[in-house]
Amino acid sequence: MGAIGDYPCSSHLSLVQACEDADRQLPEHSRSQTSVIDFYTTSLREIDRLQREFEEAERDLLIKQDGADQVVPHARSAYRKLVDKMQGLFIRHLEQSGWPPAGRLANADVFDKLVAPKLQESGRRVALLLIDALRYELGVELQKQLADEANVELHAAFAQLPSITPVGMASLLPGAGAALRLTRKGDQMVVALGEHPLQQVAQRMDVLRKRYGDRFAEVGLSDFVRERASVPGAAELLVLRSTTIDQHLESTPDIALRLIHESLKSIRVAIHKLRELGFEDAFVVTDHGFYLNTATEAGDVCAKPQGNWLNMHDRMLLGDGAVDGNNFMLPAAQVGVRGDFGQVAGPRAMVSYRAGEWYFHGGASLQEAVVPVIALRLHASERKNAQVPTISLAYKRGTKKITTRLPVVEVGAGAGDLFNRQLAFEVLIEAHDKEGNVVGEAKPGGAVNPATRTLTIRPGESFPVTLRMDLEFEGRFTVKALDPVTLTLYCKLDLETDYTV
């Protein structure tokens, strides 16, 4: 198994071993919908993380070495077999118990139960981060990364079905738990809050604007992080929106996995900025999760049942039809769908209504419908008075020209003073072009954390870090070191590129 390199090999072994362990434990947690969900949120979600990291490692290999043609299918098969068992249990309990789970936090109640009470206090500043396709395991990773920035609580919530963006984002508005409806207009499904359609972002934001007036403001997460938009001083409810994860997975799945950490980094930087702007609370929420269907096989598709159906993202049907063995079919009200549709149907297996889908959501599964809600109580930085060491970057003893796509940069931290030598600082290394676009990033492995792309460094330490440059980039760039937990550090190393694209 070692033939394809240590990092991919270790990720393969970790995934296969975790799948085997979970398979042995699964029968102990299969008696009820609650037990299956709790097993997922405490243990099984780690399998999703390991699969995502394995797929990212596999795509990072520039040259497929001997043995990869056996190792990759082996890992994918192990994950798929476990997911198929999980899905069978999930659908069985869905048919018995419905959705969302009784007595648990529905996504459609998150605003009214968690966000609105904070806004009852005049002058209290609250941020709501709407992050498209933030799967539960990503929420767990983000919670860990934010632990030094704020008091963090992670809640498992349950997405409104069908688990697609127009429905999921509308479900996060005030009053959605009681008033969200799915109506039919010809061959289209329309999301509405009461009688008001909410198909577009502007319509959803207008709901908050009408309710909170001048106390409300909204901006794109990327614009906020890059300081391209200002926040009014009177804003007490600030919505930050991001569709980056979903857009990349939909359009460019081959590179999307290694860009996910960029979205998590942006959230971290945003939380740091929110705290500096005087916000006291922040909530990171999402519309739906997703499933990475990398173990696709010929015929890996579900046939639709007979009937009059509207197809939701090739994973769920709304309408009326006849029962068959390949699909579950339930009264719409039993799965929390109110409006013009009598029934909801979907594949029993973890497949789509269209062949070859690598990334999908919209349906009913643990990966798609169990979502994170991260509640943060922002506080002043405990490191504000700490002396941050000087971060230095060097390349080949002063060489100014790159002749490889994988240059190795030496990252060092100054010795610091006596009181700060035991402090650890988290540093992100990126290559930026003159417009500020990211054109290279730290390659996972060694001192670089594969989940965050950061390295932890203490005063007096130094590490070699390999940068992976974009194939399309030519020209000059600088390397930026960023510590979103304490403050921003900028260390520049001007280099010219001279490699074949």
C-alpha positions as CSV (number, residue, x, y, z in Angstrom):
1,M,0.0,0.0,0.0
2,G,3.0,2.3,0.5
3,A,3.5,2.7,-3.3
4,I,1.5,5.8,-3.6
5,G,3.2,7.9,-1.0
6,D,2.8,8.4,2.8
7,Y,0.1,10.9,2.8
8,P,-2.4,9.3,0.4
9,C,-1.5,5.9,1.9
10,S,-2.2,7.0,5.5
11,S,-5.5,8.6,4.4
12,H,-6.5,5.3,2.7
13,L,-5.7,3.2,5.7
14,S,-7.4,5.6,8.1
15,L,-10.6,5.6,6.0
16,V,-10.7,1.8,5.5
17,Q,-10.0,1.1,9.2
18,A,-12.6,3.6,10.3
19,C,-15.2,2.1,8.0
20,E,-14.5,-1.4,9.4
21,D,-14.8,-0.1,13.0
22,A,-18.1,1.7,12.3
23,D,-19.5,-1.3,10.4
24,R,-19.0,-3.4,13.6
25,Q,-20.6,-0.8,15.8
26,L,-23.5,0.1,13.5
27,P,-25.9,-2.6,14.8
28,E,-25.7,-1.3,18.3
29,H,-27.0,2.1,17.2
30,S,-29.7,1.1,14.7
31,R,-32.8,0.7,16.9
32,S,-34.3,4.1,16.4
33,Q,-34.0,7.3,14.4
34,T,-32.6,9.1,17.4
35,S,-29.9,6.4,17.9
36,V,-28.8,6.5,14.3
37,I,-28.6,10.3,14.2
38,D,-26.7,10.4,17.5
39,F,-24.2,7.8,16.2
40,Y,-23.8,9.9,13.1
41,T,-23.2,13.2,14.9
42,T,-20.7,11.6,17.4
43,S,-18.9,9.1,15.3
44,L,-20.0,8.4,11.7
45,R,-19.5,12.0,10.6
46,E,-15.7,11.3,11.1
47,I,-16.1,8.8,8.2
48,D,-17.3,11.6,5.9
49,R,-14.3,13.7,7.0
50,L,-11.8,10.9,6.3
51,Q,-13.4,10.2,2.9
52,R,-13.2,13.9,1.9
53,E,-9.6,14.1,3.0
54,F,-8.8,10.8,1.1
55,E,-10.4,12.1,-2.1
56,E,-8.5,15.4,-1.7
57,A,-5.2,13.5,-1.2
58,E,-5.9,11.3,-4.2
59,R,-6.5,14.4,-6.4
60,D,-3.3,16.0,-5.1
61,L,-1.1,13.3,-6.6
62,L,0.6,14.8,-9.6
63,I,1.6,11.3,-10.8
64,K,-0.4,8.2,-10.1
65,Q,2.2,5.8,-8.8
66,D,2.2,2.0,-8.8
67,G,-0.6,0.6,-6.7
68,A,-3.0,3.5,-6.9
69,D,-5.3,1.6,-9.2
70,Q,-5.9,-0.9,-6.3
71,V,-5.8,1.5,-3.3
72,V,-8.2,4.1,-4.5
73,P,-11.1,1.7,-5.4
74,H,-10.5,-0.2,-2.2
75,A,-11.0,2.9,0.0
76,R,-14.0,4.1,-2.1
77,S,-15.6,0.7,-1.9
78,A,-15.2,0.5,1.9
79,Y,-16.8,3.9,2.3
80,R,-19.6,3.1,-0.1
81,K,-20.5,-0.2,1.6
82,L,-20.8,1.5,4.9
83,V,-22.8,4.4,3.5
84,D,-25.3,2.0,1.9
85,K,-25.9,0.4,5.3
86,M,-26.3,3.8,6.9
87,Q,-28.7,4.9,4.3
88,G,-30.8,1.8,4.6
89,L,-31.2,2.4,8.3
90,F,-31.9,6.1,7.8
91,I,-34.7,5.5,5.2
92,R,-36.3,2.8,7.3
93,H,-36.6,5.1,10.3
94,L,-37.6,8.0,8.1
95,E,-40.6,6.0,6.9
96,Q,-41.5,5.1,10.5
97,S,-40.8,8.4,12.3
98,G,-40.9,11.1,9.6
99,W,-38.8,14.3,9.4
100,P,-37.6,16.4,11.1
101,P,-37.0,14.3,14.2
102,A,-39.5,15.0,17.0
103,G,-38.1,17.0,19.9
104,R,-34.9,18.0,18.1
105,L,-33.8,21.3,16.6
106,A,-35.3,21.8,13.1
107,N,-33.4,24.2,10.8
108,A,-36.7,26.0,10.2
109,D,-36.8,27.0,13.9
110,V,-33.1,28.1,14.2
111,F,-33.8,31.8,13.7
112,D,-36.8,32.0,16.1
113,K,-35.2,29.9,18.8
114,L,-31.6,31.0,18.7
115,V,-31.1,34.2,16.8
116,A,-34.2,36.3,17.5
117,P,-33.9,36.2,21.3
118,K,-30.5,37.8,21.1
119,L,-31.9,40.7,19.0
120,Q,-34.5,41.5,21.7
121,E,-31.8,43.4,23.6
122,S,-31.4,46.8,22.0
123,G,-27.9,47.6,20.9
124,R,-26.7,44.0,20.9
125,R,-24.9,43.2,17.7
126,V,-25.5,39.7,16.2
127,A,-24.0,38.2,13.0
128,L,-25.7,35.4,11.0
129,L,-23.4,33.6,8.5
130,L,-25.4,31.8,5.8
131,I,-22.9,29.2,4.4
132,D,-24.2,27.1,1.5
133,A,-23.5,23.4,1.8
134,L,-21.6,23.4,5.1
135,R,-21.8,19.6,5.8
136,Y,-22.0,18.5,9.4
137,E,-18.4,17.2,9.5
138,L,-17.2,20.5,8.2
139,G,-19.1,22.2,11.0
140,V,-17.2,20.0,13.5
141,E,-13.9,21.0,11.9
142,L,-14.9,24.7,12.1
143,Q,-15.9,24.4,15.7
144,K,-12.4,23.1,16.5
145,Q,-10.8,25.9,14.6
146,L,-12.9,28.6,16.3
147,A,-12.3,27.4,19.8
148,D,-9.6,30.1,20.5
149,E,-11.7,32.8,19.0
150,A,-14.9,32.6,21.0
151,N,-17.1,30.4,23.3
152,V,-18.4,27.9,20.7
153,E,-21.4,25.6,20.8
154,L,-22.2,23.1,18.1
155,H,-25.8,22.0,17.6
156,A,-27.1,19.3,15.2
157,A,-30.0,20.7,13.3
158,F,-32.2,19.0,10.7
159,A,-32.6,20.5,7.2
160,Q,-35.9,21.3,5.6
161,L,-36.7,18.9,2.8
162,P,-36.0,18.8,-0.1
163,S,-32.4,19.7,0.9
164,I,-31.8,22.3,-1.9
165,T,-30.6,25.9,-1.5
166,P,-33.9,27.8,-2.2
167,V,-35.7,25.7,0.4
168,G,-32.9,25.5,2.9
169,M,-32.0,29.2,2.9
170,A,-35.7,30.2,3.2
171,S,-36.1,27.9,6.1
172,L,-33.5,30.0,8.1
173,L,-35.7,33.0,8.0
174,P,-38.0,34.3,10.9
175,G,-41.3,32.4,11.1
176,A,-40.2,29.6,8.7
177,G,-41.1,26.9,11.1
178,A,-44.8,27.8,10.8
179,A,-45.2,29.6,7.5
180,L,-42.8,28.0,5.0
181,R,-44.7,26.6,2.0
182,L,-43.8,24.9,-1.3
183,T,-46.2,25.8,-4.0
184,R,-46.5,24.6,-7.6
185,K,-46.6,26.8,-10.6
186,G,-46.8,24.7,-13.8
187,D,-43.7,22.6,-13.8
188,Q,-41.9,24.7,-11.2
189,M,-41.7,24.5,-7.4
190,V,-41.9,27.9,-5.7
191,V,-40.8,28.5,-2.1
192,A,-42.9,31.0,-0.1
193,L,-43.1,32.3,3.4
194,G,-46.9,32.6,3.8
195,E,-48.0,34.3,0.6
196,H,-44.6,35.8,-0.3
197,P,-42.3,34.0,-2.8
198,L,-38.7,33.6,-1.8
199,Q,-37.0,32.2,-4.8
200,Q,-34.2,34.8,-4.9
201,V,-31.6,36.0,-2.4
202,A,-33.0,39.6,-2.6
203,Q,-36.5,38.3,-1.6
204,R,-35.1,36.4,1.3
205,M,-33.1,39.4,2.5
206,D,-36.2,41.6,2.2
207,V,-37.9,39.5,4.9
208,L,-35.2,40.5,7.4
209,R,-35.0,44.1,6.1
210,K,-38.8,44.6,6.6
211,R,-38.6,43.1,10.1
212,Y,-35.5,44.9,11.4
213,G,-35.3,48.0,9.3
214,D,-32.1,50.0,9.8
215,R,-30.9,47.5,12.3
216,F,-30.3,45.0,9.4
217,A,-27.4,44.8,6.9
218,E,-26.2,42.1,4.6
219,V,-23.0,41.6,2.6
220,G,-21.1,38.8,0.9
221,L,-18.7,36.9,3.1
222,S,-15.8,37.4,0.7
223,D,-16.5,41.1,0.4
224,F,-16.6,41.4,4.2
225,V,-13.3,39.5,4.7
226,R,-11.5,41.4,1.9
227,E,-12.9,44.7,3.2
228,R,-14.6,45.5,0.0
229,A,-17.8,46.5,1.8
230,S,-18.4,48.5,5.0
231,V,-20.8,47.6,7.8
232,P,-23.1,50.4,9.0
233,G,-22.5,51.3,12.6
234,A,-26.2,51.0,13.3
235,A,-26.4,47.4,12.1
236,E,-27.4,45.0,14.9
237,L,-28.2,42.1,12.6
238,L,-25.5,41.5,10.0
239,V,-26.0,38.7,7.5
240,L,-22.9,37.4,5.7
241,R,-23.6,35.1,2.7
242,S,-21.4,32.5,1.0
243,T,-22.1,30.0,-1.7
244,T,-18.5,29.1,-2.4
245,I,-18.5,25.5,-1.3
246,D,-21.7,24.6,-3.2
247,Q,-20.7,26.5,-6.4
248,H,-17.2,24.9,-6.5
249,L,-18.6,21.4,-5.9
250,E,-21.3,21.9,-8.5
251,S,-19.1,23.3,-11.2
252,T,-15.5,22.2,-10.6
253,P,-15.5,19.1,-8.4
254,D,-12.0,18.1,-9.4
255,I,-10.5,21.1,-7.5
256,A,-13.3,21.9,-5.1
257,L,-12.2,19.7,-2.3
258,R,-8.9,21.5,-1.8
259,L,-10.8,24.9,-1.9
260,I,-13.1,23.9,1.0
261,H,-10.5,25.0,3.5
262,E,-10.6,28.5,1.9
263,S,-14.2,28.8,2.9
264,L,-13.5,27.7,6.5
265,K,-10.6,30.2,6.6
266,S,-12.8,33.0,5.4
267,I,-15.3,32.2,8.2
268,R,-12.6,32.3,10.8
269,V,-11.3,35.6,9.5
270,A,-14.8,37.0,9.5
271,I,-15.4,35.9,13.1
272,H,-12.2,37.7,14.1
273,K,-13.3,40.9,12.3
274,L,-16.8,40.7,13.8
275,R,-15.3,40.6,17.3
276,E,-13.2,43.6,16.5
277,L,-16.3,45.5,15.3
278,G,-18.1,44.9,18.6
279,F,-20.4,42.0,17.6
280,E,-21.3,40.0,20.7
281,D,-22.9,36.9,19.0
282,A,-22.5,35.0,15.8
283,F,-24.3,32.1,14.3
284,V,-22.9,30.0,11.5
285,V,-25.8,28.1,9.7
286,T,-26.3,26.3,6.5
287,D,-29.1,25.1,4.2
288,H,-28.0,21.5,3.5
289,G,-25.1,19.1,3.5
290,F,-23.9,16.9,0.6
291,Y,-22.7,13.5,-0.4
292,L,-19.5,12.8,-2.5
293,N,-20.5,9.9,-4.8
294,T,-17.0,9.0,-5.9
295,A,-17.6,5.2,-6.0
296,T,-19.9,5.4,-9.1
297,E,-20.6,2.3,-11.1
298,A,-22.4,1.5,-14.3
299,G,-26.1,1.5,-13.7
300,D,-25.7,3.4,-10.5
301,V,-28.9,5.3,-10.9
302,C,-32.5,5.1,-9.6
303,A,-35.5,4.9,-11.9
304,K,-38.3,7.4,-11.0
305,P,-41.7,6.0,-9.9
306,Q,-44.7,6.4,-12.1
307,G,-46.7,9.5,-11.4
308,N,-46.9,13.3,-11.6
309,W,-43.7,14.5,-10.1
310,L,-41.4,17.6,-9.9
311,N,-37.8,16.6,-9.7
312,M,-35.7,18.3,-7.0
313,H,-32.0,18.2,-7.9
314,D,-32.3,14.6,-9.0
315,R,-32.6,13.4,-5.4
316,M,-36.2,14.0,-4.4
317,L,-39.6,14.1,-6.1
318,L,-42.7,16.2,-5.1
319,G,-46.1,15.3,-6.3
320,D,-48.1,12.1,-6.5
321,G,-47.4,8.6,-7.8
322,A,-47.3,4.9,-7.4
323,V,-45.2,3.0,-4.9
324,D,-42.3,0.9,-6.2
325,G,-39.4,-1.0,-4.6
326,N,-36.6,1.5,-5.5
327,N,-38.1,4.6,-3.9
328,F,-39.5,5.6,-0.6
329,M,-42.8,7.5,-0.8
330,L,-44.4,9.4,2.1
331,P,-47.2,11.9,2.7
332,A,-45.6,15.4,2.3
333,A,-46.7,16.4,5.8
334,Q,-44.9,13.5,7.3
335,V,-41.6,14.9,6.2
336,G,-42.4,18.5,7.1
337,V,-43.3,19.7,3.6
338,R,-46.4,22.0,3.6
339,G,-48.1,23.4,0.5
340,D,-49.4,22.1,-2.8
341,F,-47.7,18.6,-2.9
342,G,-49.4,15.5,-1.6
343,Q,-46.4,13.2,-1.5
344,V,-42.6,13.1,-1.3
345,A,-40.5,10.4,-2.9
346,G,-36.8,9.6,-3.2
347,P,-34.3,6.8,-3.9
348,R,-33.9,4.3,-1.1
349,A,-30.2,3.9,-2.0
350,M,-27.6,6.6,-2.0
351,V,-27.9,7.2,-5.7
352,S,-29.4,9.9,-7.9
353,Y,-32.1,10.0,-10.6
354,R,-29.3,10.9,-13.1
355,A,-26.2,8.7,-13.7
356,G,-22.7,9.9,-13.1
357,E,-23.5,12.5,-10.4
358,W,-20.3,13.0,-8.3
359,Y,-21.7,15.6,-5.9
360,F,-25.3,15.6,-4.8
361,H,-27.8,17.0,-2.4
362,G,-31.5,17.6,-2.3
363,G,-32.5,14.2,-0.9
364,A,-32.9,12.5,2.4
365,S,-29.8,11.1,4.0
366,L,-27.6,11.8,7.0
367,Q,-25.0,13.6,4.9
368,E,-27.6,15.8,3.2
369,A,-30.1,16.5,6.0
370,V,-28.1,16.6,9.3
371,V,-26.5,20.1,9.4
372,P,-24.5,22.1,11.9
373,V,-25.5,25.2,13.8
374,I,-22.5,26.9,15.4
375,A,-23.3,29.5,18.1
376,L,-20.5,31.8,19.1
377,R,-20.3,34.2,22.1
378,L,-17.5,36.5,21.0
379,H,-15.0,37.7,23.5
380,A,-11.9,39.8,23.7
381,S,-8.7,38.1,22.5
382,E,-6.8,36.5,25.4
383,R,-3.6,37.0,23.3
384,K,-4.0,40.7,22.7
385,N,-1.1,41.6,24.9
386,A,1.1,38.8,23.7
387,Q,4.2,39.7,21.8
388,V,3.8,38.1,18.4
389,P,7.1,36.9,17.0
390,T,8.4,38.1,13.6
391,I,7.5,35.5,10.9
392,S,10.2,35.2,8.3
393,L,10.0,33.6,4.8
394,A,12.9,32.5,2.7
395,Y,13.4,30.8,-0.6
396,K,16.6,29.1,-1.6
397,R,18.8,31.5,0.2
398,G,17.5,34.6,-1.5
399,T,16.7,33.1,-4.9
400,K,14.1,35.3,-6.7
401,K,12.9,33.0,-9.4
402,I,10.7,29.9,-9.2
403,T,11.4,27.1,-11.7
404,T,9.0,24.6,-10.2
405,R,5.3,24.3,-9.5
406,L,6.2,23.1,-6.0
407,P,8.6,25.6,-4.5
408,V,9.7,25.0,-0.9
409,V,9.7,28.1,1.4
410,E,11.4,28.1,4.8
411,V,9.1,29.6,7.4
412,G,10.6,30.7,10.7
413,A,9.4,32.6,13.9
414,G,11.6,35.0,15.8
415,A,12.8,34.0,19.3
416,G,10.3,36.2,21.1
417,D,10.7,37.2,24.7
418,L,10.9,35.1,27.8
419,F,7.2,35.1,28.5
420,N,6.0,34.3,25.0
421,R,8.3,31.5,24.0
422,Q,5.8,28.8,24.9
423,L,3.0,30.4,22.9
424,A,1.9,28.7,19.7
425,F,0.9,30.8,16.7
426,E,-1.2,29.5,13.8
427,V,0.1,30.8,10.4
428,L,-1.4,30.4,7.0
429,I,0.9,30.5,4.0
430,E,-0.5,31.6,0.6
431,A,0.8,32.9,-2.7
432,H,-1.1,36.0,-4.0
433,D,-0.8,37.7,-7.3
434,K,-0.7,41.5,-7.6
435,E,-4.6,41.7,-7.5
436,G,-4.7,39.7,-4.3
437,N,-6.0,36.5,-5.8
438,V,-4.7,33.2,-4.2
439,V,-2.5,31.5,-6.8
440,G,-0.7,29.1,-4.6
441,E,-1.1,27.4,-1.2
442,A,0.7,25.3,1.3
443,K,0.7,21.6,0.4
444,P,-0.8,19.3,3.1
445,G,1.7,17.1,5.0
446,G,4.6,17.6,7.4
447,A,4.0,20.7,9.5
448,V,0.9,21.8,7.5
449,N,-2.4,20.6,8.9
450,P,-4.4,19.0,6.0
451,A,-7.7,20.3,7.4
452,T,-6.8,24.0,7.8
453,R,-3.7,24.4,5.6
454,T,-2.1,26.1,8.5
455,L,1.0,25.3,10.5
456,T,1.5,25.9,14.2
457,I,4.8,27.6,15.1
458,R,6.4,28.7,18.3
459,P,9.1,31.4,18.8
460,G,12.5,30.0,17.6
461,E,11.1,27.3,15.3
462,S,11.3,27.0,11.6
463,F,9.7,24.6,9.0
464,P,10.0,23.9,5.3
465,V,6.7,24.4,3.6
466,T,5.9,23.3,0.0
467,L,3.7,25.6,-2.0
468,R,1.5,24.3,-4.7
469,M,1.2,26.9,-7.4
470,D,-1.8,27.1,-9.7
471,L,-1.1,25.8,-13.2
472,E,-2.6,28.9,-14.9
473,F,-0.6,31.5,-13.0
474,E,2.4,33.4,-14.4
475,G,4.0,36.6,-13.2
476,R,5.0,38.0,-9.8
477,F,3.5,37.2,-6.4
478,T,3.9,37.6,-2.7
479,V,3.5,35.2,0.1
480,K,1.2,36.2,2.8
481,A,1.2,34.8,6.3
482,L,-2.1,35.2,8.1
483,D,-3.0,34.5,11.7
484,P,-6.8,34.9,11.8
485,V,-7.0,33.9,15.5
486,T,-4.9,36.7,16.9
487,L,-4.1,39.4,14.3
488,T,-3.0,39.7,10.8
489,L,0.6,39.2,9.9
490,Y,2.0,40.1,6.5
491,C,5.4,38.7,5.4
492,K,6.3,39.4,1.8
493,L,8.6,37.4,-0.4
494,D,8.8,38.8,-3.9
495,L,9.4,36.0,-6.5
496,E,9.3,35.8,-10.2
497,T,7.8,32.7,-11.8
498,D,9.5,31.0,-14.7
499,Y,8.0,27.5,-15.0
500,T,6.1,25.8,-17.8
501,V,2.3,26.2,-17.7
